[in-house]
Amino acid sequence: MPILEFDQWAGSDAGMQSVIPYAPYVYKIPAAEFLLTFLVGNRHLYIWVVRPANKSWVDIESFLACFSRALDVHDDRYEGRRDQEMLLDSFERARTIANETLDAASSGF
């Protein structure tokens, strides 16, 4: 049972996941992995903020709203502390990727 819902995304006891029929399949993100990072150029970003932005079916604003809330709900399930600047950078990068993905999908490339 979802503990929070944002259209295409829902938070669960385990983390968050996409919601059918708004998504083509269930895409799960475990709470323990929320703060995993990767390096892009010289910036560290949160991988689970950026990775879904590459999917053309993802409503990025619904995803980001759910992820933000899920971070609060599950703050006892992941190690470390979130870095607000890194989170904002990750959100910015995710929005850029999502827009590029939508543009490519609509142009047929």
DRENBAZA-673385 format. One record per residue (C-alpha): x, y negated, z. Coordinates in steps of 0.02 Angstrom, whole numbers, padded with zeros to 5 digits, always signed. Layout:
! DRENBAZA-673385
XYZ
...
END
This chain:
! DRENBAZA-673385
+00000+00000+00000
+00071-00171-00046
+00115-00289+00095
+00119-00439-00023
+00064-00466-00203
+00113-00589-00338
+00020-00541-00497
+00145-00427-00584
+00247-00390-00427
+00212-00324-00253
+00311-00303-00095
+00303-00135-00009
+00374-00060+00150
+00524-00004+00047
+00559-00165-00049
+00466-00226-00203
+00401-00157-00366
+00311-00202-00525
+00123-00176-00530
+00033-00080-00666
-00066-00131-00773
+00029-00295-00776
+00193-00204-00807
+00223-00056-00925
+00292+00053-00785
+00341+00043-00602
+00507-00046-00580
+00568-00026-00399
+00694-00128-00303
+00742-00060-00131
+00754-00191+00007
+00925-00125+00057
+00990-00182-00115
+00916-00358-00116
+01083-00443-00082
+01192-00345-00204
+01296-00465-00308
+01394-00465-00468
+01515-00587-00547
+01464-00692-00697
+01608-00798-00754
+01669-00872-00590
+01500-00864-00501
+01429-00728-00391
+01243-00698-00421
+01115-00582-00345
+01099-00437-00467
+00916-00398-00428
+00865-00577-00464
+00950-00580-00634
+00928-00401-00698
+00737-00403-00720
+00749-00565-00820
+00814-00463-00967
+00649-00370-00981
+00529-00454-01104
+00377-00396-01004
+00434-00479-00841
+00341-00635-00786
+00494-00717-00710
+00400-00840-00600
+00293-00701-00525
+00451-00600-00496
+00546-00743-00414
+00400-00786-00300
+00386-00605-00244
+00574-00586-00222
+00583-00744-00115
+00444-00684-00002
+00512-00505+00003
+00679-00574+00065
+00588-00649+00214
+00480-00496+00248
+00627-00375+00239
+00762-00478+00323
+00797-00332+00440
+00819-00207+00296
+00972-00275+00208
+01147-00307+00271
+01219-00481+00273
+01140-00650+00259
+01072-00726+00102
+01169-00869+00028
+01042-01003-00020
+01156-01084-00150
+01189-00915-00231
+01003-00877-00228
+00962-01041-00316
+01101-01010-00444
+01031-00834-00472
+00855-00903-00496
+00920-01030-00622
+01014-00896-00718
+00862-00780-00716
+00750-00917-00787
+00877-00952-00925
+00890-00768-00971
+00701-00745-00966
+00675-00892-01084
+00809-00827-01203
+00730-00653-01197
+00557-00722-01235
+00625-00830-01377
+00714-00680-01454
+00559-00570-01437
+00446-00701-01518
+00568-00730-01662
+00586-00544-01697
+00770-00528-01650
END
